[in-house]
Amino acid sequence: MKNVLVTGGSGKAGRAVCRDLVEHGYNVLNVDRASSTDPVCPFLKVDLCDFGQTMAMMNRGGGADSPFRPFGTPDAIVHFAAIPAPELATDDQIFHTNILSTYNVFEAAVRTGIRRIVWASSETTLGLPFSPDNPPAYAPVDEDHPMRPESSYSLSKDLGEEMARQYCRWNPDLTMIGLRLSNVMEPDGYAQFEGWQDDTALRQWNMWGYIDARDAAQATRKALNADLVGADCFVIANSDTTMKRNSADLMADVFPDVELRTPVDGRETLLSIAKARRILGFDPKYNWLG
């Protein structure tokens, strides 16, 4: 899996993925609508809502001597391109863009013979935003939690997971791994965390979770190499929360009636990464408190 095409490689998580893969010896092509502020690999401008352009990007010529395309057909696809959050566009535009681009990438990859796709799903599929009026079914929230999309954005991610399951049913040799990423943070965003400490309600919406972009990149690289066949999804969050208070205290204050199915130690995440640790070997290295 040395030749990897990354869609959305100019975004917050995508930049970290491209850099991490390049630093680990991969040949990477960033496919996006705008070039990256961290240009560590070649860039190709593509509208993924156009199926013809999406097909062309899969098998466009190139080679080691090409400054624009380091390889021909990729070994694997990392699909992170999307409108990345609710309220960044109208509901219909978010749904149309995210669903159509995901379908086009999945379909073009299969037609081209690519058999491994890692893509960005979302923590929002699990019922976010959580609140005392819309609590989680239990905590820590894991992959078995009921799927409860509450916006056109989370619905697009939910249906993306269903697409993956059906593509793998049609193609039993296909591997499609969805990463339910928590709120992606870069190091320069950690300064704002101090302002959240006096009001637990500010970050209750995602169980006070986050994922450092560099750890999102680690999870992506490990998913590219995981010994898996078929469709599967993983919650990807950091091992701690955005808060200095203990996680059990946060639950007692904000969600006192929610079952805590497994004990949480200190500031341990309330978005369970146990499955990602066990199957992918995911091991977060960064956190906001250093």
Secondary structure, DSSP 8 states (H G I E B T S, - for coil): --EEEEETTTSHHHHHHHHHHHHTT-EEEEEESS--SS--S-EEE--TTSHHHHHHHHH----TT-SS-S-SS-SEEEE--S--STTSS-HHHHHHHHHHHHHHHHHHHHHHT--EEEEEEEGGGG--S-BTTB--SEESB-TTS-----SHHHHHHHHHHHHHHHHHHH-TT-EEEEEEE--EE-GGGGGGGGGGTT-GGGGGGGTT--EEHHHHHHHHHHHHH----EEEEEEE--SB-S-SS-HHHHHHHH-TTSEE-S---TTB-SB--HHIIIII-------TT-
